[in-house]
Amino acid sequence: MKQIVDAKGLSCPQPVLMAMQAMRANGSGEIEVVVDNEASRENVSRAAQSQGWSVAVDELDGGEFRLSLAKS
């Protein structure tokens, strides 16, 4: 089951910390992180990749981004 981290309305480093907590808790699998600004999109993506997770980004309406993190 995919975990969803809703970090909309939060500024960095909070979205990164929430994503890192989810990655540590799961270890592998799929995590979806939703953010609403470019800085959070970039910082969460960079943090996930540094931990060996792949990242796919979808831009949603209203300036939101859905980051799909995956690690096998």
N, CA, C, O and CB atoms as a CASP TS submission, in Angstrom:
PFRMAT TS
TARGET T0000
AUTHOR 0000-0000-0000
METHOD Language model
MODEL 1
PARENT N/A
ATOM      1  N   MET     1       0.846  -1.182   0.000  1.00  0.00           N
ATOM      2  CA  MET     1       0.000   0.000   0.000  1.00  0.00           C
ATOM      3  C   MET     1       0.887   1.240   0.000  1.00  0.00           C
ATOM      4  O   MET     1       1.828   1.341   0.788  1.00  0.00           O
ATOM      5  CB  MET     1      -0.960   0.001   1.223  1.00  0.00           C
ATOM      6  N   LYS     2       0.582   2.176  -0.885  1.00  0.00           N
ATOM      7  CA  LYS     2       1.377   3.382  -1.035  1.00  0.00           C
ATOM      8  C   LYS     2       1.061   4.368   0.086  1.00  0.00           C
ATOM      9  O   LYS     2      -0.102   4.674   0.352  1.00  0.00           O
ATOM     10  CB  LYS     2       1.126   4.025  -2.406  1.00  0.00           C
ATOM     11  N   GLN     3       2.117   4.862   0.741  1.00  0.00           N
ATOM     12  CA  GLN     3       1.929   5.895   1.762  1.00  0.00           C
ATOM     13  C   GLN     3       1.857   7.255   1.079  1.00  0.00           C
ATOM     14  O   GLN     3       2.595   7.513   0.129  1.00  0.00           O
ATOM     15  CB  GLN     3       3.082   5.864   2.817  1.00  0.00           C
ATOM     16  N   ILE     4       0.981   8.116   1.555  1.00  0.00           N
ATOM     17  CA  ILE     4       0.840   9.459   1.005  1.00  0.00           C
ATOM     18  C   ILE     4       1.242  10.470   2.067  1.00  0.00           C
ATOM     19  O   ILE     4       0.739  10.450   3.190  1.00  0.00           O
ATOM     20  CB  ILE     4      -0.614   9.718   0.517  1.00  0.00           C
ATOM     21  N   VAL     5       2.165  11.360   1.688  1.00  0.00           N
ATOM     22  CA  VAL     5       2.622  12.428   2.575  1.00  0.00           C
ATOM     23  C   VAL     5       2.104  13.743   1.996  1.00  0.00           C
ATOM     24  O   VAL     5       2.534  14.168   0.924  1.00  0.00           O
ATOM     25  CB  VAL     5       4.200  12.437   2.719  1.00  0.00           C
ATOM     26  N   ASP     6       1.186  14.379   2.706  1.00  0.00           N
ATOM     27  CA  ASP     6       0.626  15.653   2.253  1.00  0.00           C
ATOM     28  C   ASP     6       1.394  16.785   2.919  1.00  0.00           C
ATOM     29  O   ASP     6       1.209  17.063   4.104  1.00  0.00           O
ATOM     30  CB  ASP     6      -0.900  15.750   2.576  1.00  0.00           C
ATOM     31  N   ALA     7       2.259  17.436   2.146  1.00  0.00           N
ATOM     32  CA  ALA     7       3.084  18.520   2.680  1.00  0.00           C
ATOM     33  C   ALA     7       2.684  19.862   2.079  1.00  0.00           C
ATOM     34  O   ALA     7       3.477  20.803   2.069  1.00  0.00           O
ATOM     35  CB  ALA     7       4.566  18.246   2.412  1.00  0.00           C
ATOM     36  N   LYS     8       1.463  19.948   1.582  1.00  0.00           N
ATOM     37  CA  LYS     8       0.989  21.213   1.012  1.00  0.00           C
ATOM     38  C   LYS     8       0.910  22.255   2.126  1.00  0.00           C
ATOM     39  O   LYS     8       0.528  21.957   3.258  1.00  0.00           O
ATOM     40  CB  LYS     8      -0.404  21.033   0.316  1.00  0.00           C
ATOM     41  N   GLY     9       1.281  23.482   1.772  1.00  0.00           N
ATOM     42  CA  GLY     9       1.192  24.579   2.724  1.00  0.00           C
ATOM     43  C   GLY     9       2.376  24.671   3.673  1.00  0.00           C
ATOM     44  O   GLY     9       2.433  25.563   4.520  1.00  0.00           O
ATOM     45  N   LEU    10       3.311  23.758   3.532  1.00  0.00           N
ATOM     46  CA  LEU    10       4.487  23.765   4.407  1.00  0.00           C
ATOM     47  C   LEU    10       5.698  24.224   3.620  1.00  0.00           C
ATOM     48  O   LEU    10       5.814  23.956   2.424  1.00  0.00           O
ATOM     49  CB  LEU    10       4.737  22.365   5.021  1.00  0.00           C
ATOM     50  N   SER    11       6.589  24.909   4.292  1.00  0.00           N
ATOM     51  CA  SER    11       7.820  25.329   3.628  1.00  0.00           C
ATOM     52  C   SER    11       8.975  24.493   4.149  1.00  0.00           C
ATOM     53  O   SER    11       8.901  23.903   5.227  1.00  0.00           O
ATOM     54  CB  SER    11       8.091  26.839   3.852  1.00  0.00           C
ATOM     55  N   CYS    12      10.040  24.455   3.364  1.00  0.00           N
ATOM     56  CA  CYS    12      11.214  23.667   3.738  1.00  0.00           C
ATOM     57  C   CYS    12      11.834  24.209   5.010  1.00  0.00           C
ATOM     58  O   CYS    12      11.878  25.419   5.233  1.00  0.00           O
ATOM     59  CB  CYS    12      12.247  23.660   2.607  1.00  0.00           C
ATOM     60  N   PRO    13      12.305  23.309   5.827  1.00  0.00           N
ATOM     61  CA  PRO    13      12.618  21.910   5.541  1.00  0.00           C
ATOM     62  C   PRO    13      11.503  20.925   5.903  1.00  0.00           C
ATOM     63  O   PRO    13      11.718  19.716   5.805  1.00  0.00           O
ATOM     64  CB  PRO    13      13.858  21.529   6.271  1.00  0.00           C
ATOM     65  N   GLN    14      10.341  21.385   6.309  1.00  0.00           N
ATOM     66  CA  GLN    14       9.304  20.476   6.802  1.00  0.00           C
ATOM     67  C   GLN    14       8.927  19.390   5.790  1.00  0.00           C
ATOM     68  O   GLN    14       8.864  18.225   6.183  1.00  0.00           O
ATOM     69  CB  GLN    14       8.072  21.266   7.172  1.00  0.00           C
ATOM     70  N   PRO    15       8.670  19.699   4.506  1.00  0.00           N
ATOM     71  CA  PRO    15       8.350  18.619   3.550  1.00  0.00           C
ATOM     72  C   PRO    15       9.473  17.589   3.413  1.00  0.00           C
ATOM     73  O   PRO    15       9.211  16.394   3.279  1.00  0.00           O
ATOM     74  CB  PRO    15       8.048  19.214   2.181  1.00  0.00           C
ATOM     75  N   VAL    16      10.714  18.052   3.448  1.00  0.00           N
ATOM     76  CA  VAL    16      11.850  17.127   3.357  1.00  0.00           C
ATOM     77  C   VAL    16      11.878  16.221   4.582  1.00  0.00           C
ATOM     78  O   VAL    16      12.079  15.014   4.454  1.00  0.00           O
ATOM     79  CB  VAL    16      13.188  17.904   3.229  1.00  0.00           C
ATOM     80  N   LEU    17      11.680  16.787   5.760  1.00  0.00           N
ATOM     81  CA  LEU    17      11.700  15.987   6.982  1.00  0.00           C
ATOM     82  C   LEU    17      10.572  14.962   6.980  1.00  0.00           C
ATOM     83  O   LEU    17      10.777  13.824   7.402  1.00  0.00           O
ATOM     84  CB  LEU    17      11.589  16.890   8.216  1.00  0.00           C
ATOM     85  N   MET    18       9.394  15.342   6.515  1.00  0.00           N
ATOM     86  CA  MET    18       8.263  14.415   6.458  1.00  0.00           C
ATOM     87  C   MET    18       8.549  13.283   5.469  1.00  0.00           C
ATOM     88  O   MET    18       8.259  12.119   5.748  1.00  0.00           O
ATOM     89  CB  MET    18       6.969  15.162   6.061  1.00  0.00           C
ATOM     90  N   ALA    19       9.118  13.633   4.315  1.00  0.00           N
ATOM     91  CA  ALA    19       9.444  12.612   3.312  1.00  0.00           C
ATOM     92  C   ALA    19      10.532  11.678   3.829  1.00  0.00           C
ATOM     93  O   ALA    19      10.447  10.464   3.641  1.00  0.00           O
ATOM     94  CB  ALA    19       9.895  13.272   1.992  1.00  0.00           C
ATOM     95  N   MET    20      11.549  12.229   4.476  1.00  0.00           N
ATOM     96  CA  MET    20      12.633  11.400   5.015  1.00  0.00           C
ATOM     97  C   MET    20      12.099  10.451   6.080  1.00  0.00           C
ATOM     98  O   MET    20      12.511   9.293   6.148  1.00  0.00           O
ATOM     99  CB  MET    20      13.753  12.281   5.603  1.00  0.00           C
ATOM    100  N   GLN    21      11.191  10.935   6.903  1.00  0.00           N
ATOM    101  CA  GLN    21      10.604  10.087   7.945  1.00  0.00           C
ATOM    102  C   GLN    21       9.846   8.920   7.295  1.00  0.00           C
ATOM    103  O   GLN    21       9.947   7.781   7.751  1.00  0.00           O
ATOM    104  CB  GLN    21       9.650  10.920   8.863  1.00  0.00           C
ATOM    105  N   ALA    22       9.097   9.205   6.243  1.00  0.00           N
ATOM    106  CA  ALA    22       8.350   8.155   5.547  1.00  0.00           C
ATOM    107  C   ALA    22       9.305   7.162   4.885  1.00  0.00           C
ATOM    108  O   ALA    22       9.061   5.956   4.925  1.00  0.00           O
ATOM    109  CB  ALA    22       7.407   8.772   4.492  1.00  0.00           C
ATOM    110  N   MET    23      10.388   7.653   4.276  1.00  0.00           N
ATOM    111  CA  MET    23      11.345   6.760   3.630  1.00  0.00           C
ATOM    112  C   MET    23      12.011   5.849   4.657  1.00  0.00           C
ATOM    113  O   MET    23      12.183   4.655   4.410  1.00  0.00           O
ATOM    114  CB  MET    23      12.405   7.569   2.869  1.00  0.00           C
ATOM    115  N   ARG    24      12.387   6.410   5.811  1.00  0.00           N
ATOM    116  CA  ARG    24      13.014   5.606   6.864  1.00  0.00           C
ATOM    117  C   ARG    24      12.034   4.562   7.399  1.00  0.00           C
ATOM    118  O   ARG    24      12.407   3.413   7.634  1.00  0.00           O
ATOM    119  CB  ARG    24      13.509   6.511   8.012  1.00  0.00           C
ATOM    120  N   ALA    25      10.790   4.968   7.588  1.00  0.00           N
ATOM    121  CA  ALA    25       9.787   4.059   8.151  1.00  0.00           C
ATOM    122  C   ALA    25       9.488   2.901   7.207  1.00  0.00           C
ATOM    123  O   ALA    25       9.271   1.773   7.650  1.00  0.00           O
ATOM    124  CB  ALA    25       8.498   4.820   8.463  1.00  0.00           C
ATOM    125  N   ASN    26       9.477   3.184   5.899  1.00  0.00           N
ATOM    126  CA  ASN    26       9.120   2.153   4.915  1.00  0.00           C
ATOM    127  C   ASN    26      10.329   1.356   4.439  1.00  0.00           C
ATOM    128  O   ASN    26      10.215   0.157   4.183  1.00  0.00           O
ATOM    129  CB  ASN    26       8.434   2.791   3.722  1.00  0.00           C
ATOM    130  N   GLY    27      11.467   1.997   4.318  1.00  0.00           N
ATOM    131  CA  GLY    27      12.665   1.311   3.841  1.00  0.00           C
ATOM    132  C   GLY    27      12.680   1.092   2.341  1.00  0.00           C
ATOM    133  O   GLY    27      13.714   1.276   1.699  1.00  0.00           O
ATOM    134  N   SER    28      11.544   0.700   1.771  1.00  0.00           N
ATOM    135  CA  SER    28      11.400   0.523   0.327  1.00  0.00           C
ATOM    136  C   SER    28       9.912   0.566   0.010  1.00  0.00           C
ATOM    137  O   SER    28       9.072   0.674   0.904  1.00  0.00           O
ATOM    138  CB  SER    28      12.054  -0.825  -0.165  1.00  0.00           C
ATOM    139  N   GLY    29       9.603   0.478  -1.277  1.00  0.00           N
ATOM    140  CA  GLY    29       8.207   0.532  -1.697  1.00  0.00           C
ATOM    141  C   GLY    29       7.896   1.833  -2.418  1.00  0.00           C
ATOM    142  O   GLY    29       8.750   2.397  -3.102  1.00  0.00           O
ATOM    143  N   GLU    30       6.672   2.300  -2.258  1.00  0.00           N
ATOM    144  CA  GLU    30       6.237   3.515  -2.945  1.00  0.00           C
ATOM    145  C   GLU    30       5.676   4.517  -1.942  1.00  0.00           C
ATOM    146  O   GLU    30       4.924   4.165  -1.033  1.00  0.00           O
ATOM    147  CB  GLU    30       5.181   3.184  -4.022  1.00  0.00           C
ATOM    148  N   ILE    31       6.062   5.760  -2.133  1.00  0.00           N
ATOM    149  CA  ILE    31       5.577   6.855  -1.303  1.00  0.00           C
ATOM    150  C   ILE    31       5.195   7.995  -2.238  1.00  0.00           C
ATOM    151  O   ILE    31       5.926   8.309  -3.178  1.00  0.00           O
ATOM    152  CB  ILE    31       6.656   7.310  -0.246  1.00  0.00           C
ATOM    153  N   GLU    32       4.065   8.600  -1.979  1.00  0.00           N
ATOM    154  CA  GLU    32       3.635   9.762  -2.760  1.00  0.00           C
ATOM    155  C   GLU    32       3.724  10.985  -1.857  1.00  0.00           C
ATOM    156  O   GLU    32       3.172  10.993  -0.756  1.00  0.00           O
ATOM    157  CB  GLU    32       2.175   9.575  -3.327  1.00  0.00           C
ATOM    158  N   VAL    33       4.419  12.016  -2.327  1.00  0.00           N
ATOM    159  CA  VAL    33       4.562  13.255  -1.561  1.00  0.00           C
ATOM    160  C   VAL    33       3.933  14.380  -2.381  1.00  0.00           C
ATOM    161  O   VAL    33       4.274  14.563  -3.549  1.00  0.00           O
ATOM    162  CB  VAL    33       6.078  13.563  -1.231  1.00  0.00           C
ATOM    163  N   VAL    34       3.025  15.127  -1.779  1.00  0.00           N
ATOM    164  CA  VAL    34       2.379  16.244  -2.464  1.00  0.00           C
ATOM    165  C   VAL    34       2.862  17.545  -1.838  1.00  0.00           C
ATOM    166  O   VAL    34       2.737  17.750  -0.630  1.00  0.00           O
ATOM    167  CB  VAL    34       0.824  16.131  -2.386  1.00  0.00           C
ATOM    168  N   VAL    35       3.416  18.422  -2.671  1.00  0.00           N
ATOM    169  CA  VAL    35       3.912  19.719  -2.215  1.00  0.00           C
ATOM    170  C   VAL    35       3.318  20.802  -3.104  1.00  0.00           C
ATOM    171  O   VAL    35       2.751  20.507  -4.157  1.00  0.00           O
ATOM    172  CB  VAL    35       5.476  19.771  -2.237  1.00  0.00           C
ATOM    173  N   ASP    36       3.448  22.054  -2.681  1.00  0.00           N
ATOM    174  CA  ASP    36       2.831  23.126  -3.455  1.00  0.00           C
ATOM    175  C   ASP    36       3.786  24.264  -3.798  1.00  0.00           C
ATOM    176  O   ASP    36       3.357  25.398  -4.012  1.00  0.00           O
ATOM    177  CB  ASP    36       1.664  23.673  -2.703  1.00  0.00           C
ATOM    178  N   ASN    37       5.081  23.959  -3.849  1.00  0.00           N
ATOM    179  CA  ASN    37       6.024  24.985  -4.304  1.00  0.00           C
ATOM    180  C   ASN    37       7.270  24.332  -4.898  1.00  0.00           C
ATOM    181  O   ASN    37       7.604  23.188  -4.589  1.00  0.00           O
ATOM    182  CB  ASN    37       6.414  25.926  -3.138  1.00  0.00           C
ATOM    183  N   GLU    38       7.940  25.086  -5.750  1.00  0.00           N
ATOM    184  CA  GLU    38       9.112  24.580  -6.481  1.00  0.00           C
ATOM    185  C   GLU    38      10.252  24.181  -5.552  1.00  0.00           C
ATOM    186  O   GLU    38      10.902  23.157  -5.767  1.00  0.00           O
ATOM    187  CB  GLU    38       9.605  25.629  -7.461  1.00  0.00           C
ATOM    188  N   ALA    39      10.496  24.988  -4.520  1.00  0.00           N
ATOM    189  CA  ALA    39      11.613  24.694  -3.616  1.00  0.00           C
ATOM    190  C   ALA    39      11.407  23.352  -2.935  1.00  0.00           C
ATOM    191  O   ALA    39      12.348  22.567  -2.820  1.00  0.00           O
ATOM    192  CB  ALA    39      11.767  25.805  -2.563  1.00  0.00           C
ATOM    193  N   SER    40      10.196  23.080  -2.484  1.00  0.00           N
ATOM    194  CA  SER    40       9.921  21.795  -1.835  1.00  0.00           C
ATOM    195  C   SER    40      10.051  20.659  -2.830  1.00  0.00           C
ATOM    196  O   SER    40      10.583  19.600  -2.495  1.00  0.00           O
ATOM    197  CB  SER    40       8.518  21.790  -1.208  1.00  0.00           C
ATOM    198  N   ARG    41       9.566  20.865  -4.066  1.00  0.00           N
ATOM    199  CA  ARG    41       9.690  19.821  -5.095  1.00  0.00           C
ATOM    200  C   ARG    41      11.159  19.463  -5.304  1.00  0.00           C
ATOM    201  O   ARG    41      11.519  18.286  -5.318  1.00  0.00           O
ATOM    202  CB  ARG    41       9.055  20.287  -6.435  1.00  0.00           C
ATOM    203  N   GLU    42      11.993  20.467  -5.463  1.00  0.00           N
ATOM    204  CA  GLU    42      13.413  20.225  -5.700  1.00  0.00           C
ATOM    205  C   GLU    42      14.092  19.596  -4.488  1.00  0.00           C
ATOM    206  O   GLU    42      14.865  18.649  -4.632  1.00  0.00           O
ATOM    207  CB  GLU    42      14.110  21.526  -6.065  1.00  0.00           C
ATOM    208  N   ASN    43      13.809  20.113  -3.300  1.00  0.00           N
ATOM    209  CA  ASN    43      14.491  19.611  -2.098  1.00  0.00           C
ATOM    210  C   ASN    43      14.076  18.194  -1.745  1.00  0.00           C
ATOM    211  O   ASN    43      14.921  17.385  -1.361  1.00  0.00           O
ATOM    212  CB  ASN    43      14.214  20.523  -0.921  1.00  0.00           C
ATOM    213  N   VAL    44      12.780  17.872  -1.869  1.00  0.00           N
ATOM    214  CA  VAL    44      12.329  16.512  -1.588  1.00  0.00           C
ATOM    215  C   VAL    44      12.908  15.553  -2.632  1.00  0.00           C
ATOM    216  O   VAL    44      13.344  14.455  -2.286  1.00  0.00           O
ATOM    217  CB  VAL    44      10.775  16.437  -1.575  1.00  0.00           C
ATOM    218  N   SER    45      12.916  15.956  -3.897  1.00  0.00           N
ATOM    219  CA  SER    45      13.482  15.111  -4.955  1.00  0.00           C
ATOM    220  C   SER    45      14.949  14.821  -4.686  1.00  0.00           C
ATOM    221  O   SER    45      15.386  13.674  -4.777  1.00  0.00           O
ATOM    222  CB  SER    45      13.321  15.781  -6.330  1.00  0.00           C
ATOM    223  N   ARG    46      15.697  15.839  -4.361  1.00  0.00           N
ATOM    224  CA  ARG    46      17.133  15.689  -4.100  1.00  0.00           C
ATOM    225  C   ARG    46      17.371  14.782  -2.883  1.00  0.00           C
ATOM    226  O   ARG    46      18.246  13.917  -2.913  1.00  0.00           O
ATOM    227  CB  ARG    46      17.788  17.076  -3.871  1.00  0.00           C
ATOM    228  N   ALA    47      16.604  14.979  -1.835  1.00  0.00           N
ATOM    229  CA  ALA    47      16.765  14.162  -0.628  1.00  0.00           C
ATOM    230  C   ALA    47      16.448  12.694  -0.920  1.00  0.00           C
ATOM    231  O   ALA    47      17.169  11.802  -0.473  1.00  0.00           O
ATOM    232  CB  ALA    47      15.857  14.686   0.504  1.00  0.00           C
ATOM    233  N   ALA    48      15.375  12.446  -1.667  1.00  0.00           N
ATOM    234  CA  ALA    48      14.996  11.069  -1.983  1.00  0.00           C
ATOM    235  C   ALA    48      16.066  10.390  -2.836  1.00  0.00           C
ATOM    236  O   ALA    48      16.445   9.248  -2.573  1.00  0.00           O
ATOM    237  CB  ALA    48      13.644  11.039  -2.710  1.00  0.00           C
ATOM    238  N   GLN    49      16.545  11.087  -3.844  1.00  0.00           N
ATOM    239  CA  GLN    49      17.570  10.514  -4.713  1.00  0.00           C
ATOM    240  C   GLN    49      18.860  10.229  -3.942  1.00  0.00           C
ATOM    241  O   GLN    49      19.555   9.254  -4.227  1.00  0.00           O
ATOM    242  CB  GLN    49      17.857  11.456  -5.883  1.00  0.00           C
ATOM    243  N   SER    50      19.174  11.074  -2.974  1.00  0.00           N
ATOM    244  CA  SER    50      20.395  10.844  -2.181  1.00  0.00           C
ATOM    245  C   SER    50      20.275   9.591  -1.313  1.00  0.00           C
ATOM    246  O   SER    50      21.280   9.037  -0.867  1.00  0.00           O
ATOM    247  CB  SER    50      20.692  12.063  -1.293  1.00  0.00           C
ATOM    248  N   GLN    51      19.030   9.150  -1.075  1.00  0.00           N
ATOM    249  CA  GLN    51      18.802   7.935  -0.284  1.00  0.00           C
ATOM    250  C   GLN    51      18.543   6.716  -1.168  1.00  0.00           C
ATOM    251  O   GLN    51      18.180   5.653  -0.666  1.00  0.00           O
ATOM    252  CB  GLN    51      17.624   8.141   0.665  1.00  0.00           C
ATOM    253  N   GLY    52      18.729   6.864  -2.490  1.00  0.00           N
ATOM    254  CA  GLY    52      18.580   5.746  -3.409  1.00  0.00           C
ATOM    255  C   GLY    52      17.169   5.521  -3.916  1.00  0.00           C
ATOM    256  O   GLY    52      16.883   4.479  -4.505  1.00  0.00           O
ATOM    257  N   TRP    53      16.281   6.484  -3.696  1.00  0.00           N
ATOM    258  CA  TRP    53      14.912   6.371  -4.184  1.00  0.00           C
ATOM    259  C   TRP    53      14.814   7.015  -5.565  1.00  0.00           C
ATOM    260  O   TRP    53      15.448   8.039  -5.822  1.00  0.00           O
ATOM    261  CB  TRP    53      13.914   7.031  -3.193  1.00  0.00           C
ATOM    262  N   SER    54      14.022   6.418  -6.450  1.00  0.00           N
ATOM    263  CA  SER    54      13.762   7.054  -7.732  1.00  0.00           C
ATOM    264  C   SER    54      12.594   8.025  -7.544  1.00  0.00           C
ATOM    265  O   SER    54      11.741   7.833  -6.678  1.00  0.00           O
ATOM    266  CB  SER    54      13.451   5.990  -8.848  1.00  0.00           C
ATOM    267  N   VAL    55      12.576   9.063  -8.368  1.00  0.00           N
ATOM    268  CA  VAL    55      11.570  10.113  -8.217  1.00  0.00           C
ATOM    269  C   VAL    55      10.933  10.412  -9.567  1.00  0.00           C
ATOM    270  O   VAL    55      11.634  10.635 -10.553  1.00  0.00           O
ATOM    271  CB  VAL    55      12.196  11.395  -7.616  1.00  0.00           C
ATOM    272  N   ALA    56       9.606  10.418  -9.609  1.00  0.00           N
ATOM    273  CA  ALA    56       8.860  10.868 -10.783  1.00  0.00           C
ATOM    274  C   ALA    56       7.969  12.015 -10.324  1.00  0.00           C
ATOM    275  O   ALA    56       7.291  11.913  -9.301  1.00  0.00           O
ATOM    276  CB  ALA    56       8.012   9.694 -11.433  1.00  0.00           C
ATOM    277  N   VAL    57       7.973  13.104 -11.084  1.00  0.00           N
ATOM    278  CA  VAL    57       7.231  14.304 -10.678  1.00  0.00           C
ATOM    279  C   VAL    57       6.104  14.567 -11.664  1.00  0.00           C
ATOM    280  O   VAL    57       6.313  14.586 -12.877  1.00  0.00           O
ATOM    281  CB  VAL    57       8.169  15.535 -10.588  1.00  0.00           C
ATOM    282  N   ASP    58       4.909  14.771 -11.127  1.00  0.00           N
ATOM    283  CA  ASP    58       3.762  15.194 -11.928  1.00  0.00           C
ATOM    284  C   ASP    58       3.339  16.569 -11.431  1.00  0.00           C
ATOM    285  O   ASP    58       3.161  16.777 -10.231  1.00  0.00           O
ATOM    286  CB  ASP    58       2.574  14.160 -11.835  1.00  0.00           C
ATOM    287  N   GLU    59       3.179  17.519 -12.373  1.00  0.00           N
ATOM    288  CA  GLU    59       2.689  18.839 -11.992  1.00  0.00           C
ATOM    289  C   GLU    59       1.173  18.812 -12.027  1.00  0.00           C
ATOM    290  O   GLU    59       0.573  18.443 -13.037  1.00  0.00           O
ATOM    291  CB  GLU    59       3.251  19.949 -12.931  1.00  0.00           C
ATOM    292  N   LEU    60       0.561  19.201 -10.930  1.00  0.00           N
ATOM    293  CA  LEU    60      -0.892  19.193 -10.806  1.00  0.00           C
ATOM    294  C   LEU    60      -1.429  20.613 -10.980  1.00  0.00           C
ATOM    295  O   LEU    60      -0.656  21.567 -11.073  1.00  0.00           O
ATOM    296  CB  LEU    60      -1.326  18.607  -9.436  1.00  0.00           C
ATOM    297  N   ASP    61      -2.733  20.745 -11.023  1.00  0.00           N
ATOM    298  CA  ASP    61      -3.347  22.069 -11.097  1.00  0.00           C
ATOM    299  C   ASP    61      -3.053  22.843  -9.819  1.00  0.00           C
ATOM    300  O   ASP    61      -2.846  22.254  -8.758  1.00  0.00           O
ATOM    301  CB  ASP    61      -4.874  21.958 -11.327  1.00  0.00           C
ATOM    302  N   GLY    62      -3.037  24.145  -9.927  1.00  0.00           N
ATOM    303  CA  GLY    62      -2.866  24.992  -8.751  1.00  0.00           C
ATOM    304  C   GLY    62      -1.444  25.083  -8.246  1.00  0.00           C
ATOM    305  O   GLY    62      -1.215  25.474  -7.102  1.00  0.00           O
ATOM    306  N   GLY    63      -0.477  24.723  -9.093  1.00  0.00           N
ATOM    307  CA  GLY    63       0.919  24.831  -8.681  1.00  0.00           C
ATOM    308  C   GLY    63       1.376  23.741  -7.731  1.00  0.00           C
ATOM    309  O   GLY    63       2.406  23.880  -7.072  1.00  0.00           O
ATOM    310  N   GLU    64       0.622  22.663  -7.657  1.00  0.00           N
ATOM    311  CA  GLU    64       1.013  21.551  -6.788  1.00  0.00           C
ATOM    312  C   GLU    64       1.799  20.519  -7.590  1.00  0.00           C
ATOM    313  O   GLU    64       1.682  20.421  -8.811  1.00  0.00           O
ATOM    314  CB  GLU    64      -0.233  20.897  -6.135  1.00  0.00           C
ATOM    315  N   PHE    65       2.596  19.761  -6.864  1.00  0.00           N
ATOM    316  CA  PHE    65       3.397  18.703  -7.476  1.00  0.00           C
ATOM    317  C   PHE    65       3.175  17.410  -6.710  1.00  0.00           C
ATOM    318  O   PHE    65       3.110  17.402  -5.481  1.00  0.00           O
ATOM    319  CB  PHE    65       4.906  19.079  -7.497  1.00  0.00           C
ATOM    320  N   ARG    66       3.058  16.308  -7.461  1.00  0.00           N
ATOM    321  CA  ARG    66       2.981  14.986  -6.853  1.00  0.00           C
ATOM    322  C   ARG    66       4.291  14.277  -7.165  1.00  0.00           C
ATOM    323  O   ARG    66       4.615  14.043  -8.329  1.00  0.00           O
ATOM    324  CB  ARG    66       1.737  14.167  -7.380  1.00  0.00           C
ATOM    325  N   LEU    67       5.037  13.939  -6.131  1.00  0.00           N
ATOM    326  CA  LEU    67       6.303  13.243  -6.283  1.00  0.00           C
ATOM    327  C   LEU    67       6.076  11.784  -5.926  1.00  0.00           C
ATOM    328  O   LEU    67       5.686  11.455  -4.806  1.00  0.00           O
ATOM    329  CB  LEU    67       7.419  13.880  -5.393  1.00  0.00           C
ATOM    330  N   SER    68       6.325  10.925  -6.888  1.00  0.00           N
ATOM    331  CA  SER    68       6.186   9.483  -6.659  1.00  0.00           C
ATOM    332  C   SER    68       7.572   8.923  -6.405  1.00  0.00           C
ATOM    333  O   SER    68       8.410   8.863  -7.305  1.00  0.00           O
ATOM    334  CB  SER    68       5.497   8.761  -7.876  1.00  0.00           C
ATOM    335  N   LEU    69       7.801   8.509  -5.156  1.00  0.00           N
ATOM    336  CA  LEU    69       9.093   7.966  -4.752  1.00  0.00           C
ATOM    337  C   LEU    69       8.999   6.447  -4.753  1.00  0.00           C
ATOM    338  O   LEU    69       8.010   5.884  -4.283  1.00  0.00           O
ATOM    339  CB  LEU    69       9.521   8.500  -3.349  1.00  0.00           C
ATOM    340  N   ALA    70      10.011   5.790  -5.273  1.00  0.00           N
ATOM    341  CA  ALA    70       9.995   4.328  -5.312  1.00  0.00           C
ATOM    342  C   ALA    70      11.395   3.786  -5.052  1.00  0.00           C
ATOM    343  O   ALA    70      12.401   4.347  -5.487  1.00  0.00           O
ATOM    344  CB  ALA    70       9.464   3.820  -6.674  1.00  0.00           C
ATOM    345  N   LYS    71      11.418   2.672  -4.323  1.00  0.00           N
ATOM    346  CA  LYS    71      12.680   1.975  -4.062  1.00  0.00           C
ATOM    347  C   LYS    71      12.356   0.499  -3.899  1.00  0.00           C
ATOM    348  O   LYS    71      11.446   0.134  -3.154  1.00  0.00           O
ATOM    349  CB  LYS    71      13.414   2.548  -2.785  1.00  0.00           C
ATOM    350  N   SER    72      13.105  -0.350  -4.598  1.00  0.00           N
ATOM    351  CA  SER    72      12.841  -1.793  -4.493  1.00  0.00           C
ATOM    352  C   SER    72      13.854  -2.464  -3.604  1.00  0.00           C
ATOM    353  O   SER    72      13.790  -3.676  -3.400  1.00  0.00           O
ATOM    354  CB  SER    72      12.850  -2.449  -5.869  1.00  0.00           C
TER
END
